[in-house]
Amino acid sequence: MLRSVAFLALALCLTAPVHAAVFTADFDQGMGDAPEGWKIAYSEGHGIATWEREGYQSFRSLALEGTAENEFTQWVGPSFEVQPTTPYLLTVMLKTRQGAGPPGLSVGGKHCYLPSVTEWTRWQVHFTTPADMTATHVRLYLYHRPGQKVWFDDVSVIPAADVIVPLGPADKLITESAPERLTWQGPEVSDYLVLISSDPRFDRAEHRLCARTTEVKPPALAPGLWHWMVIPAAQSPTVEKQLRQTAEVRSFLVTGSLSQAQADTTPPFITNLTPRPDATVPGGVTISADIIEAGGLAQVEMLLNGKRVPQAKLTTGNPAVISVALAPSVGEQQVTVTATDKAGLTTRRSWRFSVRDTPRPRYRFRQDLNLHRDETEPLFALGLYDYDDHKHLDELFQAGLTYIITGGASNKEEMDRTHLAGLKIAIGVGVARQAKTLAEAKGRLQTGPLLHMLHPALLAYWSDEIEGPDFDPALVAGVQTTVREFDPHHPFLACIAGPQWYASHGANADALWPDVYPVPRDPMTALSTTMDKATAAVQGRRPVWFLVQGFDWSVAATGQPEDGKTYRPTGAELRCMSYLALNHGAKGLGFYAAGNGKCAISRWPERFAELLALVRELRSLEEVFLSRPEPPKGEVAPAGVLDARLWQVGKRRLLVVVNTSREPQLMRVKVPKLKSGTAVKVLCEDRTVIAAEALVDIFAPLAVHIYEL
């Protein structure tokens, strides 16, 4: 009887009408080198356009491959009719070979980039036709992307009014059990089919529910990430496949019951260092530092030149202040303040100042790949490139920033101002970009960046985009060698975006400094892939730093964010990129937050505050990042989505896990020697997770968690 009822329910789901697409293309039909109705168009050089014998659940697809920077290659589809001032939805399946930058498409007057993804993935674009448009066509393109390849398949365009839109629960909801109801809106049909699947492509659906109204109660669901869609019930598998392709998808995460508890897991933060680093004082001086700690301090200690200062006094409060008035001897002095809170978390900050003498700090990379000052303890460097730096130097210093990145040779006023704030400068050697010969480049360097090689604010030199086919590798190497010959006491960092130039354009640099800017279109794994290529290129002989995207592509181009209000990257995206770079071996970070004058991050208060909060967090954990990460021995699931590294700091073990996806995730990892019932601290979040057979935790999209094991 139950089987008969189920059969009847399914039969009822096979009677509804189906909407019609105004354009479809699966690329399976055609002759010669192109599918029916499609042609190749070139601009600014020729890439490679092919009609491939592999598709997504079909025989053929279109592909584009970039070979040089100065090319724009397109597949152009046939014209099709549309209604003026009408919303439409375009759906396309695509996958890419890992490379720099995303592909794109245009339709109905709308141009947009698509994500770079190494597996077949569905992407949807909403557009509204202009008032005078009655016909349009789809263009699929790859623009200035050498080394990248993209495959397109199953393109369709349908009126947006025909699309069923999921309403509830909110997309990416995190819930302990299945939602009470799934609701939607859209065209009225006699029957709806609701598909719930753990596979975002819906190649298989674990649950198929029939509904006569615009809501349904889902079944009990196992913990994990679930995707759902609603389509009109179809009369054949072929039609259902078409409907699935054009449906809108939402997701939610079922967590099950997790055991957690509140606890103080945020380390103390030491700031307001006085005198400022590398300051020169006349004699008697007050040495002090502020300690911010909400949970209470257990111990604070000050050392001067390695010896405890017993007369240092602690004024309680938040912040607490440790201070002492002294008259140190002439010369350089080293101060170390160590603070331990009542939860046992410890933070240490060291800095130097000089009595009467002008400090001349020297920096070099040592065998541990960390940057060291004057052959002493290592330095974890955090920098910022922002056009409004000079307005915010004190804020940046108080947050824990180390240095400012400049695009060219700084003048003495800028060097002095940055030095007084307690910060350093990485000077760009951009003046060498216009040189035709090495002799000319040397002259430009001597009258520019090298003028400041004795200034106490100087940290390093860096190459300002001296890369690519327009620059002779011999000239680039000559610029690096020249800087190092004139000033062997400050390192040269080679900022190189294209991995193909690591060897030729970074051969004489002290460190590689790759950059890749994935927000909003590229996957975050483009960053980790770039870091892996850079660390492989140096073979452990040189350090790798990373330049993190802090600017919004749309604001750089138009002055406004893409959606008109949200500056990207957000704080979550900044944090994800930073920890992903650190997990993959970065020994220093810089935030490229300018783009151009319109999108200096300090002009966007919410994003600027998030950046400063991230810098404070990273600074409080700097001892961790001076060690080297290793892959954990226990498997972290879901694999390929959560990026995990184990950090050993003395007797402490920390597991840093990054959610690289824009979907919530449920982590499960078996940690060797971790006993069931152990309360595992989640640092900087004031909570613990109680371990069972495995360590289980919830990740919001792009979230980062740091576990002390």
C-alpha positions as CSV (number, residue, x, y, z in Angstrom):
1,M,0.0,0.0,0.0
2,L,2.9,2.4,0.9
3,R,4.5,1.8,-2.5
4,S,1.1,2.6,-4.2
5,V,0.8,5.9,-2.3
6,A,4.4,6.9,-3.2
7,F,3.7,6.0,-6.9
8,L,0.5,8.1,-6.9
9,A,2.4,11.1,-5.3
10,L,5.0,10.8,-8.0
11,A,2.4,10.6,-10.7
12,L,0.8,13.8,-9.4
13,C,4.2,15.4,-9.8
14,L,4.3,14.7,-13.5
15,T,1.5,16.8,-14.7
16,A,2.6,20.5,-14.5
17,P,3.5,22.7,-17.4
18,V,7.1,23.7,-18.1
19,H,8.5,27.2,-19.0
20,A,10.4,27.7,-22.3
21,A,13.9,29.1,-22.6
22,V,14.5,31.9,-25.1
23,F,18.0,30.5,-25.8
24,T,19.8,27.2,-25.1
25,A,23.1,25.8,-26.3
26,D,24.7,22.5,-25.3
27,F,27.3,22.7,-28.1
28,D,26.7,19.1,-29.3
29,Q,25.5,20.1,-32.8
30,G,27.7,21.5,-35.6
31,M,30.3,20.8,-38.2
32,G,34.0,21.8,-38.6
33,D,35.7,23.8,-35.9
34,A,32.6,25.4,-34.3
35,P,29.2,24.4,-33.0
36,E,26.1,25.5,-35.0
37,G,25.6,29.3,-34.8
38,W,28.8,30.1,-32.9
39,K,31.9,32.0,-34.1
40,I,35.3,33.1,-32.8
41,A,36.1,36.8,-32.4
42,Y,39.6,38.2,-31.5
43,S,40.7,41.6,-30.2
44,E,44.2,42.7,-29.1
45,G,45.9,39.5,-30.1
46,H,44.8,35.8,-30.5
47,G,44.2,33.3,-27.8
48,I,43.2,29.7,-28.5
49,A,39.5,29.0,-29.1
50,T,38.5,25.3,-29.5
51,W,35.4,23.1,-29.7
52,E,36.3,20.4,-27.3
53,R,35.3,16.7,-27.3
54,E,34.3,16.8,-23.6
55,G,31.4,18.4,-22.0
56,Y,29.4,18.5,-18.8
57,Q,27.1,15.4,-19.1
58,S,27.4,15.8,-22.9
59,F,29.7,15.2,-25.8
60,R,31.1,18.7,-26.5
61,S,31.9,22.1,-24.9
62,L,33.5,25.4,-25.9
63,A,37.0,26.3,-24.5
64,L,39.3,29.3,-24.5
65,E,42.9,29.4,-23.5
66,G,45.0,32.5,-22.8
67,T,48.6,32.7,-24.2
68,A,49.6,36.4,-23.6
69,E,48.6,39.5,-21.6
70,N,47.5,41.5,-24.7
71,E,44.7,39.4,-26.0
72,F,40.9,39.2,-25.8
73,T,39.3,36.0,-27.3
74,Q,35.6,35.4,-27.5
75,W,33.1,32.8,-28.5
76,V,30.0,34.7,-29.9
77,G,26.6,32.9,-30.0
78,P,23.7,33.4,-32.5
79,S,21.3,36.3,-32.0
80,F,18.0,35.6,-30.2
81,E,14.9,37.6,-29.5
82,V,14.2,39.2,-26.1
83,Q,11.6,41.7,-24.7
84,P,12.7,45.2,-23.8
85,T,13.1,46.2,-20.1
86,T,12.6,42.5,-19.1
87,P,14.5,40.6,-16.4
88,Y,16.2,37.4,-17.6
89,L,18.4,34.7,-16.0
90,L,21.4,33.2,-17.8
91,T,22.8,29.9,-16.6
92,V,26.1,28.4,-17.7
93,M,28.2,25.4,-16.6
94,L,32.0,26.1,-16.6
95,K,35.3,24.8,-15.3
96,T,38.8,26.2,-15.5
97,R,42.3,25.1,-15.4
98,Q,43.9,26.7,-12.4
99,G,45.4,30.0,-13.5
100,A,45.4,33.7,-12.8
101,G,42.1,35.5,-13.1
102,P,38.6,34.6,-14.1
103,P,36.8,34.2,-17.5
104,G,33.8,36.3,-18.3
105,L,30.6,36.7,-20.4
106,S,28.3,39.4,-21.7
107,V,24.6,39.2,-22.6
108,G,21.8,41.8,-22.9
109,G,24.2,44.7,-22.2
110,K,25.6,43.2,-19.0
111,H,29.2,42.2,-18.7
112,C,30.6,40.2,-15.8
113,Y,33.4,37.9,-14.7
114,L,32.8,34.3,-13.7
115,P,34.5,32.3,-11.0
116,S,37.6,30.2,-11.6
117,V,36.7,26.6,-10.5
118,T,38.5,23.4,-11.3
119,E,35.3,21.2,-11.4
120,W,32.2,21.7,-13.5
121,T,30.1,24.4,-11.6
122,R,26.9,26.2,-12.4
123,W,27.0,30.0,-12.5
124,Q,23.9,32.2,-12.9
125,V,23.7,35.8,-14.1
126,H,20.6,38.0,-13.7
127,F,20.2,40.8,-16.2
128,T,17.5,43.2,-17.5
129,T,17.4,44.2,-21.1
130,P,17.6,47.9,-22.0
131,A,14.4,49.7,-23.2
132,D,15.5,49.6,-26.9
133,M,16.7,46.0,-27.0
134,T,14.7,43.4,-28.9
135,A,17.6,40.9,-29.7
136,T,20.9,40.0,-28.1
137,H,23.5,37.3,-28.1
138,V,25.8,35.6,-25.5
139,R,29.6,36.2,-25.6
140,L,31.9,33.9,-23.7
141,Y,35.4,35.3,-23.3
142,L,38.8,35.2,-21.7
143,Y,40.6,38.5,-21.3
144,H,44.3,39.0,-20.6
145,R,44.7,35.6,-18.8
146,P,47.9,33.9,-19.9
147,G,48.1,30.3,-18.7
148,Q,44.4,30.1,-17.9
149,K,41.9,27.8,-19.7
150,V,38.1,27.7,-19.4
151,W,35.4,25.3,-20.7
152,F,31.8,26.4,-21.1
153,D,28.7,24.2,-21.5
154,D,24.9,24.2,-21.3
155,V,24.2,27.9,-21.7
156,S,20.5,28.9,-21.3
157,V,18.5,32.1,-21.0
158,I,15.0,32.2,-19.5
159,P,12.6,34.9,-18.4
160,A,13.2,35.6,-14.7
161,A,9.5,35.6,-14.2
162,D,9.5,31.8,-14.9
163,V,12.1,31.1,-12.2
164,I,11.0,29.7,-8.9
165,V,12.8,31.6,-6.2
166,P,13.5,29.9,-2.8
167,L,12.5,32.1,0.1
168,G,13.1,30.3,3.3
169,P,15.1,29.5,5.2
170,A,17.7,32.2,4.6
171,D,20.5,31.1,2.3
172,K,23.5,29.5,4.1
173,L,21.5,29.1,7.3
174,I,23.3,27.2,10.1
175,T,20.8,25.1,12.0
176,E,21.0,22.2,14.5
177,S,18.4,20.2,12.6
178,A,16.5,20.4,9.3
179,P,14.5,23.6,8.8
180,E,10.8,23.4,9.7
181,R,9.7,24.5,6.3
182,L,11.1,25.2,2.8
183,T,9.2,28.0,1.1
184,W,9.4,29.6,-2.4
185,Q,7.7,31.9,-4.8
186,G,7.3,31.9,-8.6
187,P,4.9,31.0,-11.4
188,E,1.9,29.1,-10.4
189,V,2.0,25.4,-11.5
190,S,-0.1,22.4,-10.6
191,D,2.8,20.6,-8.9
192,Y,6.3,21.4,-7.7
193,L,9.2,19.1,-7.3
194,V,11.6,19.9,-4.4
195,L,15.1,18.4,-4.7
196,I,17.4,18.3,-1.6
197,S,21.0,17.1,-2.3
198,S,24.4,17.1,-0.7
199,D,25.8,17.6,-4.3
200,P,25.5,21.3,-5.4
201,R,25.3,20.2,-9.0
202,F,22.3,17.9,-8.2
203,D,23.8,15.0,-10.2
204,R,22.1,13.0,-7.5
205,A,19.4,14.1,-5.1
206,E,18.9,12.2,-1.9
207,H,15.4,13.6,-1.4
208,R,12.6,14.3,-4.0
209,L,9.5,15.9,-2.5
210,C,6.2,16.6,-4.3
211,A,4.2,19.7,-3.3
212,R,0.9,21.3,-4.4
213,T,1.5,24.6,-2.4
214,T,4.6,26.8,-2.1
215,E,6.0,25.2,1.0
216,V,7.0,21.8,2.2
217,K,8.4,20.2,5.3
218,P,11.8,18.5,4.7
219,P,12.6,15.1,6.1
220,A,15.1,14.6,8.9
221,L,18.6,15.2,7.5
222,A,22.0,14.0,8.7
223,P,24.5,16.7,9.8
224,G,26.3,18.3,6.8
225,L,25.8,20.9,4.0
226,W,22.6,20.5,2.0
227,H,21.5,22.2,-1.2
228,W,17.9,22.6,-2.4
229,M,15.9,23.8,-5.4
230,V,12.3,23.9,-6.6
231,I,11.2,23.2,-10.1
232,P,7.9,22.6,-11.9
233,A,7.3,18.9,-12.0
234,A,8.4,17.6,-15.4
235,Q,7.0,14.9,-17.7
236,S,10.4,13.4,-18.7
237,P,14.0,13.1,-17.4
238,T,15.2,15.3,-20.2
239,V,12.9,18.2,-19.3
240,E,13.7,17.8,-15.6
241,K,17.4,18.1,-16.4
242,Q,16.7,21.3,-18.3
243,L,14.7,22.6,-15.3
244,R,17.4,21.7,-12.8
245,Q,19.9,23.5,-14.9
246,T,18.1,26.9,-14.7
247,A,16.7,26.6,-11.2
248,E,18.0,28.8,-8.3
249,V,19.8,26.9,-5.6
250,R,20.0,27.7,-1.8
251,S,21.9,25.9,0.9
252,F,21.8,25.3,4.7
253,L,24.1,23.6,7.2
254,V,22.7,21.0,9.6
255,T,25.1,20.8,12.5
256,G,23.5,18.3,14.9
257,S,24.2,18.9,18.6
258,L,27.6,20.2,19.4
259,S,29.1,20.6,22.9
260,Q,30.6,24.0,23.4
261,A,31.3,26.3,26.4
262,Q,32.3,29.9,26.9
263,A,35.8,30.6,28.1
264,D,38.5,33.3,27.8
265,T,40.5,32.3,24.8
266,T,41.7,35.8,23.6
267,P,45.3,36.6,24.4
268,P,46.3,39.9,26.0
269,F,47.2,42.6,23.5
270,I,50.1,44.9,24.1
271,T,50.1,48.3,22.5
272,N,51.0,52.0,23.0
273,L,54.7,51.2,23.3
274,T,56.6,54.2,24.7
275,P,59.1,55.4,23.6
276,R,58.1,54.4,20.0
277,P,60.3,51.7,18.3
278,D,63.7,53.1,17.3
279,A,63.0,56.5,18.9
280,T,66.0,58.6,20.1
281,V,65.6,60.1,23.6
282,P,67.9,62.6,25.4
283,G,68.4,60.7,28.6
284,G,65.8,60.2,31.3
285,V,62.7,58.5,29.9
286,T,59.4,56.9,30.9
287,I,59.1,53.4,29.4
288,S,55.5,52.1,29.3
289,A,53.0,49.8,27.4
290,D,49.3,49.3,27.6
291,I,47.8,45.8,28.0
292,I,44.3,45.2,26.8
293,E,42.7,42.2,28.5
294,A,39.0,41.8,29.2
295,G,39.3,38.6,31.3
296,G,41.9,39.9,33.9
297,L,45.7,39.7,34.1
298,A,47.6,37.2,36.1
299,Q,51.1,38.6,35.6
300,V,52.9,41.4,33.7
301,E,56.7,41.7,33.5
302,M,59.0,44.3,31.9
303,L,62.6,43.5,30.9
304,L,65.3,46.0,29.9
305,N,68.2,44.6,28.0
306,G,67.2,41.1,29.2
307,K,67.0,42.0,32.9
308,R,63.8,42.3,34.9
309,V,62.8,45.8,35.9
310,P,61.6,45.4,39.5
311,Q,60.6,49.0,39.9
312,A,58.1,48.9,37.0
313,K,54.6,49.5,38.3
314,L,51.3,48.1,36.9
315,T,48.2,50.3,36.9
316,T,45.2,48.1,36.7
317,G,42.2,48.7,34.4
318,N,41.5,48.0,30.8
319,P,43.9,48.9,29.4
320,A,46.3,48.2,32.2
321,V,49.6,50.2,32.1
322,I,53.0,49.0,33.0
323,S,55.5,51.8,33.3
324,V,58.8,52.9,34.8
325,A,60.9,56.1,34.8
326,L,64.6,55.4,34.2
327,A,67.8,57.1,33.0
328,P,69.4,54.4,30.8
329,S,73.0,54.5,29.6
330,V,73.8,56.0,26.2
331,G,73.1,53.7,23.3
332,E,70.5,51.2,22.2
333,Q,68.0,49.7,24.7
334,Q,65.7,46.7,24.3
335,V,62.4,46.5,26.1
336,T,60.4,43.4,26.5
337,V,56.9,43.3,28.0
338,T,55.2,39.9,28.7
339,A,51.6,39.7,29.8
340,T,49.8,36.5,31.0
341,D,46.0,36.5,31.6
342,K,44.1,34.5,34.1
343,A,43.3,31.9,31.5
344,G,47.0,31.2,31.0
345,L,47.3,32.9,27.6
346,T,50.6,34.9,27.1
347,T,51.6,37.7,24.8
348,R,55.1,39.3,24.4
349,R,56.2,42.4,22.6
350,S,59.8,43.6,22.2
351,W,61.1,46.9,20.8
352,R,64.1,49.1,20.9
353,F,64.9,52.7,21.5
354,S,68.2,54.6,21.7
355,V,69.5,57.1,24.2
356,R,71.2,60.1,22.4
357,D,72.3,57.9,19.4
358,T,70.5,57.7,16.1
359,P,69.6,54.0,15.6
360,R,70.7,52.3,12.4
361,P,68.7,49.0,12.4
362,R,69.8,46.4,9.9
363,Y,67.5,43.6,8.6
364,R,68.2,40.3,7.0
365,F,66.6,36.9,6.5
366,R,68.2,34.0,8.4
367,Q,68.1,30.2,8.1
368,D,64.7,30.0,9.8
369,L,63.4,32.3,6.9
370,N,62.2,34.9,9.3
371,L,63.2,38.5,9.1
372,H,65.7,39.4,11.8
373,R,66.9,42.8,13.1
374,D,70.6,43.1,13.9
375,E,71.1,39.3,14.1
376,T,68.8,39.2,17.1
377,E,65.2,37.9,17.5
378,P,62.9,37.4,14.5
379,L,60.3,39.9,13.4
380,F,56.8,39.1,12.1
381,A,56.2,41.9,9.6
382,L,52.7,43.3,8.8
383,G,52.4,46.1,6.2
384,L,49.9,48.3,4.4
385,Y,49.7,50.1,1.1
386,D,47.0,52.7,1.4
387,Y,47.0,56.2,-0.2
388,D,45.9,57.8,3.1
389,D,48.6,56.2,5.3
390,H,49.9,59.5,6.6
391,K,46.5,60.3,8.1
392,H,46.3,57.1,10.1
393,L,49.9,56.3,11.2
394,D,49.1,56.3,14.9
395,E,46.1,54.0,14.4
396,L,48.1,51.6,12.3
397,F,50.9,51.5,14.9
398,Q,48.6,51.0,17.8
399,A,46.9,48.1,16.0
400,G,50.3,46.4,15.6
401,L,51.3,47.2,12.0
402,T,55.1,47.0,11.3
403,Y,55.6,48.9,8.1
404,I,54.1,51.1,5.3
405,I,54.5,50.0,1.6
406,T,55.2,52.9,-0.8
407,G,55.0,52.8,-4.5
408,G,58.2,54.8,-5.1
409,A,61.0,56.6,-3.3
410,S,59.7,58.3,-0.2
411,N,60.8,61.8,0.6
412,K,62.6,62.6,3.8
413,E,59.4,64.2,5.3
414,E,57.5,61.0,4.8
415,M,60.4,58.9,6.2
416,D,60.6,61.1,9.3
417,R,56.9,61.2,9.9
418,T,56.6,57.4,9.6
419,H,59.6,56.9,11.9
420,L,58.1,59.2,14.6
421,A,55.0,57.0,14.5
422,G,57.1,53.9,15.3
423,L,56.6,52.4,11.8
424,K,59.0,51.3,9.0
425,I,58.8,51.8,5.3
426,A,59.3,49.3,2.4
427,I,60.4,51.5,-0.5
428,G,59.3,50.7,-4.0
429,V,61.9,50.9,-6.8
430,G,59.3,51.9,-9.4
431,V,61.7,54.6,-10.8
432,A,63.7,51.8,-12.4
433,R,60.7,50.8,-14.6
434,Q,61.3,53.6,-17.1
435,A,65.0,52.8,-17.5
436,K,66.2,51.4,-20.9
437,T,69.6,50.3,-19.6
438,L,71.1,49.1,-16.4
439,A,73.3,52.2,-16.2
440,E,70.2,54.4,-16.4
441,A,68.5,52.2,-13.8
442,K,71.4,52.6,-11.4
443,G,71.3,56.4,-11.8
444,R,67.6,56.5,-11.0
445,L,68.1,54.2,-7.9
446,Q,70.9,56.4,-6.6
447,T,68.9,59.6,-6.8
448,G,65.7,57.9,-5.6
449,P,65.2,55.0,-3.2
450,L,68.9,54.6,-2.2
451,L,69.0,58.1,-0.8
452,H,67.3,56.8,2.3
453,M,69.4,53.7,3.0
454,L,70.7,55.1,6.3
455,H,67.3,56.3,7.5
456,P,66.1,54.5,10.7
457,A,62.6,54.1,9.2
458,L,63.9,51.9,6.3
459,L,62.8,48.2,6.4
460,A,63.2,46.9,2.9
461,Y,63.1,47.6,-0.8
462,W,60.5,46.0,-3.1
463,S,60.0,45.7,-6.8
464,D,57.0,47.6,-8.0
465,E,55.6,45.4,-10.7
466,I,59.0,44.9,-12.5
467,E,57.7,41.8,-14.2
468,G,56.2,40.5,-17.4
469,P,57.3,40.4,-21.0
470,D,57.9,44.2,-21.1
471,F,60.8,43.9,-18.7
472,D,64.2,42.4,-19.6
473,P,65.1,39.7,-17.0
474,A,68.7,40.9,-17.1
475,L,67.6,44.4,-16.3
476,V,65.4,43.2,-13.5
477,A,68.2,41.1,-12.0
478,G,70.5,44.1,-12.4
479,V,68.2,46.4,-10.5
480,Q,68.0,43.8,-7.6
481,T,71.8,43.3,-7.6
482,T,72.4,47.0,-7.6
483,V,70.2,47.7,-4.6
484,R,71.8,44.9,-2.7
485,E,75.4,46.1,-3.6
486,F,74.7,49.6,-2.4
487,D,72.7,48.6,0.7
488,P,73.4,45.1,1.9
489,H,71.7,45.8,5.2
490,H,68.0,45.9,4.0
491,P,66.4,43.1,2.0
492,F,65.0,43.3,-1.5
493,L,61.5,41.8,-2.0
494,A,60.4,40.8,-5.5
495,C,56.7,41.3,-5.8
496,I,55.7,39.0,-8.7
497,A,52.2,38.2,-9.8
498,G,52.9,35.7,-12.5
499,P,54.5,32.4,-11.3
500,Q,56.1,32.0,-14.8
501,W,58.4,34.9,-13.8
502,Y,59.5,33.7,-10.4
503,A,62.8,32.3,-11.7
504,S,63.8,35.0,-14.2
505,H,62.5,38.1,-12.3
506,G,63.2,37.0,-8.7
507,A,66.6,35.4,-9.1
508,N,68.5,38.0,-7.2
509,A,65.9,39.0,-4.6
510,D,66.1,38.2,-1.0
511,A,62.4,37.0,-0.8
512,L,59.6,36.4,-3.2
513,W,56.4,38.4,-2.6
514,P,53.6,37.0,-4.7
515,D,50.2,38.5,-5.0
516,V,46.8,37.4,-6.3
517,Y,43.6,39.2,-5.9
518,P,40.7,36.7,-5.9
519,V,37.8,38.7,-4.5
520,P,35.1,38.7,-5.8
521,R,35.3,36.1,-8.6
522,D,38.2,33.7,-8.0
523,P,38.2,30.9,-5.5
524,M,40.3,31.5,-2.4
525,T,42.3,28.5,-3.3
526,A,43.8,30.6,-6.1
527,L,45.8,32.2,-3.3
528,S,47.0,28.9,-1.7
529,T,47.9,27.6,-5.2
530,T,50.0,30.7,-5.8
531,M,51.7,30.4,-2.4
532,D,52.5,26.7,-3.2
533,K,54.1,27.6,-6.5
534,A,56.2,30.3,-4.9
535,T,57.4,28.1,-2.0
536,A,58.2,25.4,-4.6
537,A,60.2,27.9,-6.7
538,V,62.4,29.0,-3.7
539,Q,62.9,25.4,-2.6
540,G,63.2,26.4,1.1
541,R,66.2,28.6,0.4
542,R,64.4,32.0,0.6
543,P,61.3,33.2,2.4
544,V,58.0,33.9,0.7
545,W,55.9,36.9,1.9
546,F,52.4,37.5,0.6
547,L,50.6,40.7,-0.6
548,V,46.9,40.3,0.5
549,Q,44.1,41.9,-1.5
550,G,42.7,44.8,0.5
551,F,41.1,46.8,-2.4
552,D,37.8,46.6,-4.2
553,W,38.1,46.0,-8.0
554,S,34.8,47.8,-8.7
555,V,35.7,50.8,-6.6
556,A,39.1,51.0,-8.3
557,A,37.3,51.1,-11.7
558,T,34.1,53.1,-11.0
559,G,34.4,54.6,-7.5
560,Q,31.5,52.4,-6.2
561,P,31.2,48.8,-5.0
562,E,29.6,46.3,-7.3
563,D,26.4,46.2,-5.4
564,G,26.5,49.9,-4.6
565,K,27.2,49.5,-0.8
566,T,29.5,46.6,0.2
567,Y,33.2,47.3,-0.2
568,R,35.1,44.0,-1.0
569,P,37.0,42.3,0.5
570,T,35.0,42.2,3.7
571,G,36.6,41.5,7.0
572,A,35.8,37.8,6.7
573,E,37.5,37.7,3.2
574,L,40.6,39.6,4.5
575,R,40.9,37.2,7.5
576,C,40.4,34.1,5.2
577,M,43.1,35.2,2.7
578,S,45.6,36.2,5.5
579,Y,45.4,32.9,7.3
580,L,45.4,30.9,4.1
581,A,48.7,32.6,3.1
582,L,50.2,31.9,6.5
583,N,49.0,28.2,6.3
584,H,50.9,27.9,3.1
585,G,54.2,29.3,4.3
586,A,54.0,33.1,4.2
587,K,56.7,34.6,6.6
588,G,55.3,38.1,6.3
589,L,52.2,39.9,5.1
590,G,51.3,43.1,3.4
591,F,47.8,44.4,2.6
592,Y,47.5,46.1,-0.8
593,A,44.6,48.3,0.1
594,A,44.8,51.2,-2.4
595,G,44.1,50.1,-6.0
596,N,43.8,53.8,-6.8
597,G,43.0,56.9,-4.7
598,K,39.3,56.1,-4.8
599,C,39.5,52.9,-2.9
600,A,42.1,53.5,-0.2
601,I,40.6,51.2,2.5
602,S,40.9,53.9,5.2
603,R,38.1,55.8,3.3
604,W,35.7,52.9,4.0
605,P,35.4,53.0,7.9
606,E,33.8,49.6,8.3
607,R,36.4,47.8,6.3
608,F,39.2,49.8,7.8
609,A,38.1,48.9,11.3
610,E,38.0,45.2,10.3
611,L,41.5,45.4,8.9
612,L,42.8,47.0,12.1
613,A,41.0,44.2,14.2
614,L,42.7,41.6,12.0
615,V,46.1,43.2,12.4
616,R,45.6,43.2,16.2
617,E,44.7,39.5,16.2
618,L,47.7,38.6,14.0
619,R,50.1,40.6,16.2
620,S,48.8,38.9,19.4
621,L,49.7,35.5,17.7
622,E,53.0,36.5,16.1
623,E,54.9,33.9,18.1
624,V,52.9,31.3,16.2
625,F,53.7,32.6,12.7
626,L,57.5,32.7,13.4
627,S,57.3,28.9,13.4
628,R,56.7,26.6,10.4
629,P,53.3,25.0,9.7
630,E,52.9,21.3,8.8
631,P,50.0,19.3,7.5
632,P,48.1,17.7,10.4
633,K,48.3,14.0,10.8
634,G,44.6,13.6,11.3
635,E,42.4,13.9,8.2
636,V,40.3,17.1,8.1
637,A,36.9,16.7,6.5
638,P,35.5,18.0,4.2
639,A,38.8,17.6,2.4
640,G,39.6,20.1,-0.3
641,V,37.3,22.7,1.3
642,L,38.9,23.1,4.7
643,D,42.6,24.1,4.6
644,A,44.4,23.0,7.8
645,R,47.9,23.3,9.2
646,L,49.5,22.4,12.5
647,W,51.8,24.9,14.2
648,Q,54.2,23.8,17.0
649,V,55.2,26.6,19.3
650,G,57.4,25.3,22.1
651,K,55.1,22.9,23.9
652,R,51.9,24.4,22.4
653,R,50.2,22.8,19.4
654,L,47.8,25.0,17.3
655,L,45.6,23.8,14.5
656,V,44.7,26.6,12.1
657,V,41.7,25.7,9.8
658,V,40.4,27.9,7.0
659,N,37.1,27.4,5.2
660,T,38.1,28.3,1.6
661,S,34.4,28.1,0.4
662,R,31.6,30.6,0.5
663,E,29.3,27.9,2.0
664,P,29.1,27.0,5.7
665,Q,30.9,23.7,6.6
666,L,30.8,21.2,9.3
667,M,34.4,20.2,10.2
668,R,35.3,16.7,11.5
669,V,38.9,15.9,12.3
670,K,40.5,13.1,14.3
671,V,43.4,14.5,16.2
672,P,46.0,12.0,17.4
673,K,46.3,11.8,21.3
674,L,43.3,14.1,21.8
675,K,41.2,12.5,24.5
676,S,37.4,12.5,24.4
677,G,35.9,15.1,26.7
678,T,38.9,17.5,26.2
679,A,37.8,21.2,26.1
680,V,39.7,22.6,23.1
681,K,40.3,26.3,23.2
682,V,39.3,28.2,20.0
683,L,41.6,31.2,20.2
684,C,40.3,34.7,19.8
685,E,36.7,33.6,20.0
686,D,36.2,33.1,23.8
687,R,34.8,29.6,23.4
688,T,35.9,26.0,23.7
689,V,34.8,22.9,21.7
690,I,34.4,19.6,23.7
691,A,36.1,16.8,21.7
692,A,34.3,13.4,21.3
693,E,35.6,10.7,19.0
694,A,36.6,13.6,16.7
695,L,36.9,17.3,16.9
696,V,33.7,18.7,15.3
697,D,33.0,22.4,14.7
698,I,30.9,24.8,12.6
699,F,32.4,27.1,10.0
700,A,30.6,30.1,8.5
701,P,31.5,30.9,4.9
702,L,35.3,31.8,4.7
703,A,35.6,31.4,8.5
704,V,38.9,30.7,10.2
705,H,39.3,28.8,13.6
706,I,42.5,28.4,15.6
707,Y,42.5,25.5,18.0
708,E,45.0,25.0,20.8
709,L,45.3,21.2,21.2
